[in-house]
Amino acid sequence: MRSGVQDLNYIEILSGIKEGDEVISGPYTAVSKTLKDGATVKVVPRDKLFEK
Protein backbone atom coordinates (compact mmCIF):
# COMPACT_ATOMS: atom_id res chain seq x y z
CA MET A 1 0.00 0.00 0.00
CA ARG A 2 1.25 3.46 -0.83
CA SER A 3 -0.10 6.38 1.19
CA GLY A 4 -0.17 10.08 0.46
CA VAL A 5 -1.28 13.06 2.51
CA GLN A 6 -1.85 12.34 6.22
CA ASP A 7 -3.17 14.37 9.14
CA LEU A 8 -4.48 13.55 12.61
CA ASN A 9 -7.68 12.03 11.21
CA TYR A 10 -7.05 10.71 7.71
CA ILE A 11 -4.51 8.85 5.61
CA GLU A 12 -4.83 9.11 1.82
CA ILE A 13 -4.43 5.73 0.07
CA LEU A 14 -2.83 6.18 -3.35
CA SER A 15 -2.39 2.55 -4.40
CA GLY A 16 -2.15 -1.01 -3.20
CA ILE A 17 -5.78 -1.90 -2.46
CA LYS A 18 -8.34 -3.41 -4.78
CA GLU A 19 -12.08 -4.00 -4.82
CA GLY A 20 -13.01 -6.58 -2.20
CA ASP A 21 -10.07 -5.84 0.12
CA GLU A 22 -10.97 -5.20 3.76
CA VAL A 23 -9.73 -1.88 5.12
CA ILE A 24 -9.26 -1.14 8.81
CA SER A 25 -10.10 2.20 10.35
CA GLY A 26 -9.28 3.70 13.69
CA PRO A 27 -7.46 6.54 15.40
CA TYR A 28 -4.47 7.82 13.42
CA THR A 29 -1.95 6.69 16.06
CA ALA A 30 -3.33 3.15 16.16
CA VAL A 31 -3.34 2.84 12.38
CA SER A 32 -0.03 4.51 11.61
CA LYS A 33 2.09 3.69 14.68
CA THR A 34 0.67 0.67 16.54
CA LEU A 35 -0.67 -1.59 13.78
CA LYS A 36 2.05 -3.64 12.08
CA ASP A 37 2.04 -5.89 8.99
CA GLY A 38 0.76 -9.34 9.92
CA ALA A 39 -0.97 -8.20 13.12
CA THR A 40 -4.13 -10.02 14.12
CA VAL A 41 -7.24 -7.83 14.15
CA LYS A 42 -10.81 -8.55 15.25
CA VAL A 43 -13.45 -7.56 12.69
CA VAL A 44 -16.52 -6.00 14.36
CA PRO A 45 -19.55 -4.15 13.02
CA ARG A 46 -19.10 -0.37 13.14
CA ASP A 47 -21.89 0.04 15.72
CA LYS A 48 -20.01 -2.33 18.08
CA LEU A 49 -16.60 -0.69 17.62
CA PHE A 50 -16.38 1.06 20.99
CA GLU A 51 -18.07 -1.57 23.18
CA LYS A 52 -15.91 -3.20 25.85
Backbone bond lengths (Angstrom), bond angles and torsions (degrees), N, CA, C in turn:
res aa  C-N    CA-C-N  psi(-1)  N-CA   C-N-CA  omega(-1)  CA-C   N-CA-C  phi
1 M - - - 1.431 - - 1.520 108.43 -
2 R 1.306 115.72 137.87 1.462 120.69 177.31 1.520 107.34 -117.47
3 S 1.340 115.87 125.72 1.462 120.01 -178.67 1.519 110.33 -105.01
4 G 1.330 113.65 162.86 1.457 120.68 -179.82 1.515 110.27 -120.63
5 V 1.312 116.55 -124.88 1.447 123.29 -177.12 1.532 110.22 -62.70
6 Q 1.334 116.64 136.49 1.459 122.31 178.69 1.519 109.35 -133.27
7 D 1.338 115.99 146.60 1.457 120.80 169.83 1.519 107.54 -139.52
8 L 1.313 118.82 -162.88 1.464 120.69 -177.03 1.522 113.58 -70.14
9 N 1.321 118.26 -15.27 1.459 121.24 -176.89 1.521 115.33 -117.38
10 Y 1.316 118.28 -24.86 1.459 120.58 -170.82 1.513 112.07 -136.00
11 I 1.332 115.09 150.64 1.453 122.56 171.50 1.525 106.72 -128.14
12 E 1.322 117.30 122.21 1.459 121.38 178.84 1.525 109.23 -77.95
13 I 1.337 117.07 128.31 1.464 122.28 177.10 1.520 108.05 -98.48
14 L 1.319 116.78 117.70 1.460 121.67 -177.52 1.530 112.27 -92.39
15 S 1.319 117.47 -35.75 1.462 120.50 -179.66 1.520 109.36 -163.84
16 G 1.334 114.75 167.30 1.449 119.99 173.93 1.514 115.13 104.97
17 I 1.337 118.38 -0.37 1.459 120.47 173.05 1.519 108.15 -123.29
18 K 1.336 114.41 154.44 1.460 118.61 -179.56 1.522 109.29 -134.84
19 E 1.299 117.16 166.49 1.454 122.25 179.24 1.521 109.54 -54.56
20 G 1.326 115.87 132.33 1.452 121.23 -179.54 1.519 113.77 97.82
21 D 1.335 118.29 -17.29 1.463 120.88 176.60 1.526 109.33 -66.83
22 E 1.329 116.57 146.79 1.456 120.77 173.38 1.527 107.94 -92.02
23 V 1.330 115.53 137.30 1.460 121.27 -177.56 1.521 108.16 -120.13
24 I 1.321 117.06 131.08 1.454 120.35 177.91 1.525 109.05 -85.10
25 S 1.322 115.77 157.09 1.456 120.43 173.01 1.512 107.79 -139.15
26 G 1.285 116.49 155.31 1.453 121.25 -179.82 1.502 109.75 171.41
27 P 1.316 116.49 -176.26 1.470 120.00 177.97 1.531 110.12 -58.03
28 Y 1.321 115.51 145.77 1.469 121.91 -177.57 1.528 111.70 -49.89
29 T 1.330 117.43 -48.12 1.465 120.67 -176.97 1.520 111.06 -60.71
30 A 1.320 117.06 -43.07 1.470 119.87 -179.78 1.522 111.00 -63.89
31 V 1.318 116.46 -42.50 1.461 120.56 -177.06 1.521 111.46 -73.29
32 S 1.316 118.01 -44.15 1.460 119.94 -172.78 1.527 114.53 -91.14
33 K 1.319 118.14 -24.29 1.474 120.19 -175.49 1.529 113.23 -112.49
34 T 1.331 117.71 -42.12 1.463 121.42 -172.61 1.520 112.58 -87.01
35 L 1.313 117.91 -44.59 1.461 122.20 -176.52 1.529 110.51 -71.22
36 K 1.313 115.99 129.55 1.472 121.45 -179.18 1.516 109.73 -120.37
37 D 1.334 117.42 155.66 1.462 122.11 175.67 1.522 109.42 -52.95
38 G 1.322 116.20 134.10 1.456 121.68 177.50 1.517 114.90 85.06
39 A 1.340 117.41 -2.66 1.468 120.10 179.97 1.522 110.57 -66.20
40 T 1.320 116.03 146.93 1.456 121.56 176.19 1.524 108.85 -83.66
41 V 1.315 116.58 132.15 1.461 121.77 177.40 1.518 109.06 -125.76
42 K 1.328 116.08 152.80 1.465 121.39 177.36 1.522 107.43 -103.96
43 V 1.325 116.92 122.42 1.456 122.47 179.36 1.528 108.16 -83.54
44 V 1.346 116.23 124.17 1.463 121.63 178.35 1.512 108.56 -132.70
45 P 1.341 116.93 152.79 1.461 119.70 174.72 1.532 109.50 -62.39
46 R 1.315 116.40 148.19 1.464 121.45 -177.51 1.528 112.38 -54.08
47 D 1.336 117.74 -38.88 1.461 119.99 -177.72 1.534 112.79 -71.53
48 K 1.325 117.64 -10.38 1.475 122.12 178.36 1.514 111.69 -105.51
49 L 1.317 118.44 2.22 1.451 123.52 -171.06 1.522 114.14 -56.29
50 F 1.329 118.11 -40.39 1.457 119.71 -173.82 1.518 113.58 -104.14
51 E 1.342 118.23 14.18 1.449 121.25 175.71 1.525 109.38 -78.53
52 K 1.322 115.91 147.61 1.472 120.10 179.22 1.499 110.57 -93.96
